[in-house]
């Protein structure tokens, strides 16, 4: 879809710093930015509070206005503005989510090691349980689950590594998770 006249005018007004141009831009695209943030978090099984969501949206908007609207200056108009902003919002959101998720994981790991400094036996048991559950999956499912949940790879990275279409990764993960839940329930 080509760039609409409304979006062309909106970009021009922002770049020329017209009164209320940025406010109009924010009004028009905040819903899109929030949708992308929600989808990015959900696809990575990350729960966001409203404050987290607002912080991510602010980071996306700051990225757009940084360096005197460099993101808008770089827009070539080969796609719709909404499509372009979706890509920008996703990149910013994913980068922030991964950064936050890694720091939370590090904090959690540190807290666990402080709380149970010599609990090697429990870790071995947990590892054996994970291996047992992963054994319930066929090799391709186990590989995808390992890459996504343990290695933190994206659907695209998994697709490239395994040779499967990117849009097949999500459904495979869902089926694998259902099998793991079922295996876990039957062992209780």
C-alpha atoms as a printed R data frame, in Angstrom:
    type eleno elety resid chain resno      x       y      z
1   ATOM     1    CA   UNK     A     1  0.000   0.000  0.000
2   ATOM     2    CA   UNK     A     2  1.333   3.421 -0.948
3   ATOM     3    CA   UNK     A     3  1.773   6.361  1.364
4   ATOM     4    CA   UNK     A     4 -1.544   8.145  1.904
5   ATOM     5    CA   UNK     A     5 -1.888  11.901  1.463
6   ATOM     6    CA   UNK     A     6 -2.817  12.225  5.146
7   ATOM     7    CA   UNK     A     7  0.363  10.448  6.240
8   ATOM     8    CA   UNK     A     8  2.500  12.384  3.757
9   ATOM     9    CA   UNK     A     9  1.148  15.644  5.194
10  ATOM    10    CA   UNK     A    10  1.634  14.400  8.756
11  ATOM    11    CA   UNK     A    11  5.291  13.545  8.066
12  ATOM    12    CA   UNK     A    12  5.866  16.879  6.354
13  ATOM    13    CA   UNK     A    13  4.257  18.771  9.238
14  ATOM    14    CA   UNK     A    14  6.388  16.913 11.821
15  ATOM    15    CA   UNK     A    15  9.593  17.495  9.893
16  ATOM    16    CA   UNK     A    16  8.821  21.194  9.540
17  ATOM    17    CA   UNK     A    17  7.867  21.408 13.247
18  ATOM    18    CA   UNK     A    18  4.361  22.715 12.624
19  ATOM    19    CA   UNK     A    19  2.199  23.386 15.626
20  ATOM    20    CA   UNK     A    20  0.362  20.267 16.894
21  ATOM    21    CA   UNK     A    21  1.975  18.054 14.231
22  ATOM    22    CA   UNK     A    22  3.592  15.753 16.780
23  ATOM    23    CA   UNK     A    23  0.401  15.569 18.848
24  ATOM    24    CA   UNK     A    24 -1.534  14.578 15.701
25  ATOM    25    CA   UNK     A    25  1.086  11.977 14.903
26  ATOM    26    CA   UNK     A    26  0.895  10.522 18.418
27  ATOM    27    CA   UNK     A    27 -2.916  10.503 18.319
28  ATOM    28    CA   UNK     A    28 -2.881   8.676 14.990
29  ATOM    29    CA   UNK     A    29 -0.277   6.006 15.782
30  ATOM    30    CA   UNK     A    30 -0.291   5.342 19.553
31  ATOM    31    CA   UNK     A    31 -2.826   2.534 19.153
32  ATOM    32    CA   UNK     A    32 -0.617   0.865 16.557
33  ATOM    33    CA   UNK     A    33  2.479   1.205 18.760
34  ATOM    34    CA   UNK     A    34  0.661  -0.299 21.759
35  ATOM    35    CA   UNK     A    35 -0.644  -3.159 19.628
36  ATOM    36    CA   UNK     A    36  2.881  -3.963 18.412
37  ATOM    37    CA   UNK     A    37  4.225  -3.833 21.972
38  ATOM    38    CA   UNK     A    38  1.479  -6.148 23.245
39  ATOM    39    CA   UNK     A    39  2.040  -8.601 20.399
40  ATOM    40    CA   UNK     A    40  5.830  -8.556 20.849
41  ATOM    41    CA   UNK     A    41  5.514  -9.229 24.581
42  ATOM    42    CA   UNK     A    42  2.854 -11.888 24.137
43  ATOM    43    CA   UNK     A    43  4.870 -13.754 21.498
44  ATOM    44    CA   UNK     A    44  7.737 -13.947 23.992
45  ATOM    45    CA   UNK     A    45  5.458 -14.916 26.902
46  ATOM    46    CA   UNK     A    46  6.363 -11.732 28.777
47  ATOM    47    CA   UNK     A    47  3.715 -10.174 30.998
48  ATOM    48    CA   UNK     A    48  3.655  -6.377 30.913
49  ATOM    49    CA   UNK     A    49  2.156  -4.035 33.455
50  ATOM    50    CA   UNK     A    50  0.474  -0.862 32.224
51  ATOM    51    CA   UNK     A    51  3.524   1.105 33.369
52  ATOM    52    CA   UNK     A    52  5.848  -1.193 31.389
53  ATOM    53    CA   UNK     A    53  3.630  -0.838 28.321
54  ATOM    54    CA   UNK     A    54  3.635   2.955 28.625
55  ATOM    55    CA   UNK     A    55  7.420   3.000 29.090
56  ATOM    56    CA   UNK     A    56  7.891   0.913 25.953
57  ATOM    57    CA   UNK     A    57  5.511   3.143 23.990
58  ATOM    58    CA   UNK     A    58  7.434   6.203 25.176
59  ATOM    59    CA   UNK     A    59 10.696   4.575 24.083
60  ATOM    60    CA   UNK     A    60  9.262   3.901 20.612
61  ATOM    61    CA   UNK     A    61  8.053   7.500 20.296
62  ATOM    62    CA   UNK     A    62 11.394   8.830 21.529
63  ATOM    63    CA   UNK     A    63 13.113   6.729 18.897
64  ATOM    64    CA   UNK     A    64 10.946   8.377 16.239
65  ATOM    65    CA   UNK     A    65 11.744  11.942 17.330
66  ATOM    66    CA   UNK     A    66 15.399  11.308 18.195
67  ATOM    67    CA   UNK     A    67 17.867  13.275 16.011
68  ATOM    68    CA   UNK     A    68 15.166  15.626 14.767
69  ATOM    69    CA   UNK     A    69 12.798  12.903 13.496
70  ATOM    70    CA   UNK     A    70 15.534  10.835 11.851
71  ATOM    71    CA   UNK     A    71 13.207   7.827 11.626
72  ATOM    72    CA   UNK     A    72 10.711   9.884  9.611
73  ATOM    73    CA   UNK     A    73 13.505  11.359  7.490
74  ATOM    74    CA   UNK     A    74 14.664   7.827  6.650
75  ATOM    75    CA   UNK     A    75 11.173   6.768  5.540
76  ATOM    76    CA   UNK     A    76 11.223   6.243  1.763
77  ATOM    77    CA   UNK     A    77  7.465   5.944  1.271
78  ATOM    78    CA   UNK     A    78  7.660   2.539 -0.413
79  ATOM    79    CA   UNK     A    79  5.104   1.125  2.040
80  ATOM    80    CA   UNK     A    80  2.409   2.635  4.195
81  ATOM    81    CA   UNK     A    81  3.551   4.692  7.153
82  ATOM    82    CA   UNK     A    82  1.740   2.250  9.459
83  ATOM    83    CA   UNK     A    83  3.761  -0.666  8.075
84  ATOM    84    CA   UNK     A    84  7.019   1.243  8.491
85  ATOM    85    CA   UNK     A    85  6.149   2.273 12.049
86  ATOM    86    CA   UNK     A    86  5.175  -1.305 12.885
87  ATOM    87    CA   UNK     A    87  8.697  -2.420 11.993
88  ATOM    88    CA   UNK     A    88 10.263   0.415 14.004
89  ATOM    89    CA   UNK     A    89  8.028  -0.219 17.026
90  ATOM    90    CA   UNK     A    90  8.709  -3.958 16.916
91  ATOM    91    CA   UNK     A    91 12.484  -3.480 16.771
92  ATOM    92    CA   UNK     A    92 12.472  -1.063 19.698
93  ATOM    93    CA   UNK     A    93 10.014  -3.144 21.749
94  ATOM    94    CA   UNK     A    94 11.860  -6.417 21.196
95  ATOM    95    CA   UNK     A    95 15.212  -4.852 22.028
96  ATOM    96    CA   UNK     A    96 13.810  -3.397 25.255
97  ATOM    97    CA   UNK     A    97 11.926  -6.585 26.150
98  ATOM    98    CA   UNK     A    98 15.023  -8.718 25.656
99  ATOM    99    CA   UNK     A    99 17.122  -6.303 27.688
100 ATOM   100    CA   UNK     A   100 14.541  -6.277 30.488
101 ATOM   101    CA   UNK     A   101 13.952 -10.037 30.330
102 ATOM   102    CA   UNK     A   102 17.682 -10.744 30.582
103 ATOM   103    CA   UNK     A   103 18.105  -8.444 33.577
104 ATOM   104    CA   UNK     A   104 15.078 -10.012 35.280
105 ATOM   105    CA   UNK     A   105 16.502 -13.472 34.570
106 ATOM   106    CA   UNK     A   106 19.864 -12.426 35.983
107 ATOM   107    CA   UNK     A   107 18.189 -10.934 39.066
108 ATOM   108    CA   UNK     A   108 16.126 -14.100 39.520
109 ATOM   109    CA   UNK     A   109 19.183 -16.331 39.089
110 ATOM   110    CA   UNK     A   110 21.165 -14.247 41.569
111 ATOM   111    CA   UNK     A   111 18.323 -14.319 44.100
112 ATOM   112    CA   UNK     A   112 17.977 -18.090 43.711
113 ATOM   113    CA   UNK     A   113 21.698 -18.679 44.134
114 ATOM   114    CA   UNK     A   114 21.750 -16.510 47.258
115 ATOM   115    CA   UNK     A   115 18.631 -18.172 48.677
116 ATOM   116    CA   UNK     A   116 19.884 -21.708 47.991
117 ATOM   117    CA   UNK     A   117 23.657 -21.567 47.605
118 ATOM   118    CA   UNK     A   118 24.307 -25.320 47.880
119 ATOM   119    CA   UNK     A   119 21.146 -26.807 46.421
120 ATOM   120    CA   UNK     A   120 22.973 -28.795 43.726
121 ATOM   121    CA   UNK     A   121 20.830 -31.853 44.309
122 ATOM   122    CA   UNK     A   122 17.613 -29.925 43.547
123 ATOM   123    CA   UNK     A   123 19.119 -28.447 40.356
124 ATOM   124    CA   UNK     A   124 20.114 -31.912 39.156
125 ATOM   125    CA   UNK     A   125 16.601 -33.191 39.854
126 ATOM   126    CA   UNK     A   126 15.074 -30.214 38.007
127 ATOM   127    CA   UNK     A   127 17.404 -30.736 35.050
128 ATOM   128    CA   UNK     A   128 16.498 -34.421 34.933
129 ATOM   129    CA   UNK     A   129 12.801 -33.494 35.024
130 ATOM   130    CA   UNK     A   130 13.220 -31.043 32.140
131 ATOM   131    CA   UNK     A   131 15.127 -33.678 30.147
132 ATOM   132    CA   UNK     A   132 12.438 -36.264 30.902
133 ATOM   133    CA   UNK     A   133  9.698 -33.899 29.750
134 ATOM   134    CA   UNK     A   134 11.658 -32.904 26.638
135 ATOM   135    CA   UNK     A   135 11.975 -36.639 25.922
136 ATOM   136    CA   UNK     A   136  8.192 -36.695 25.454
137 ATOM   137    CA   UNK     A   137  8.609 -34.521 22.341
138 ATOM   138    CA   UNK     A   138  9.820 -35.578 18.939
139 ATOM   139    CA   UNK     A   139 13.277 -34.277 18.040
140 ATOM   140    CA   UNK     A   140 12.088 -31.293 15.956
141 ATOM   141    CA   UNK     A   141  9.685 -30.146 18.696
142 ATOM   142    CA   UNK     A   142 12.349 -30.533 21.372
143 ATOM   143    CA   UNK     A   143 14.844 -28.568 19.280
144 ATOM   144    CA   UNK     A   144 12.397 -25.706 18.721
145 ATOM   145    CA   UNK     A   145 11.375 -25.600 22.409
146 ATOM   146    CA   UNK     A   146 15.047 -25.560 23.434
147 ATOM   147    CA   UNK     A   147 15.923 -22.788 20.953
148 ATOM   148    CA   UNK     A   148 12.969 -20.604 21.905
149 ATOM   149    CA   UNK     A   149 12.720 -21.081 25.677
150 ATOM   150    CA   UNK     A   150 16.279 -21.903 26.668
151 ATOM   151    CA   UNK     A   151 18.346 -20.095 24.042
152 ATOM   152    CA   UNK     A   152 16.002 -17.117 23.552
153 ATOM   153    CA   UNK     A   153 15.963 -17.333 19.754
154 ATOM   154    CA   UNK     A   154 13.287 -15.540 17.736
155 ATOM   155    CA   UNK     A   155 10.862 -17.316 15.408
156 ATOM   156    CA   UNK     A   156 12.916 -16.039 12.455
157 ATOM   157    CA   UNK     A   157 16.171 -17.401 13.887
158 ATOM   158    CA   UNK     A   158 14.522 -20.745 14.602
159 ATOM   159    CA   UNK     A   159 13.116 -20.846 11.076
160 ATOM   160    CA   UNK     A   160 16.541 -20.166  9.569
161 ATOM   161    CA   UNK     A   161 18.223 -22.750 11.799
162 ATOM   162    CA   UNK     A   162 15.666 -25.520 11.227
163 ATOM   163    CA   UNK     A   163 14.656 -24.650  7.676
164 ATOM   164    CA   UNK     A   164 10.985 -24.432  8.627
165 ATOM   165    CA   UNK     A   165  8.811 -21.468  7.607
166 ATOM   166    CA   UNK     A   166  8.769 -18.757 10.277
167 ATOM   167    CA   UNK     A   167  4.982 -18.866 10.496
168 ATOM   168    CA   UNK     A   168  5.162 -22.591 11.396
169 ATOM   169    CA   UNK     A   169  7.305 -22.030 14.497
170 ATOM   170    CA   UNK     A   170  4.490 -20.614 16.689
171 ATOM   171    CA   UNK     A   171  2.025 -23.446 16.032
172 ATOM   172    CA   UNK     A   172  4.762 -26.044 16.599
173 ATOM   173    CA   UNK     A   173  5.662 -24.390 19.911
174 ATOM   174    CA   UNK     A   174  1.992 -24.389 20.954
175 ATOM   175    CA   UNK     A   175  1.632 -28.103 20.193
176 ATOM   176    CA   UNK     A   176  4.885 -28.886 22.015
177 ATOM   177    CA   UNK     A   177  3.811 -26.886 25.078
178 ATOM   178    CA   UNK     A   178  0.476 -28.739 25.117
179 ATOM   179    CA   UNK     A   179  2.346 -32.072 25.019
180 ATOM   180    CA   UNK     A   180  4.647 -30.946 27.836
181 ATOM   181    CA   UNK     A   181  1.690 -29.843 29.978
182 ATOM   182    CA   UNK     A   182 -0.031 -33.158 29.312
183 ATOM   183    CA   UNK     A   183  3.131 -35.131 30.174
184 ATOM   184    CA   UNK     A   184  3.605 -33.097 33.347
185 ATOM   185    CA   UNK     A   185 -0.045 -33.617 34.389
186 ATOM   186    CA   UNK     A   186  0.166 -37.372 33.843
187 ATOM   187    CA   UNK     A   187  3.323 -37.595 35.985
188 ATOM   188    CA   UNK     A   188  1.584 -35.953 38.960
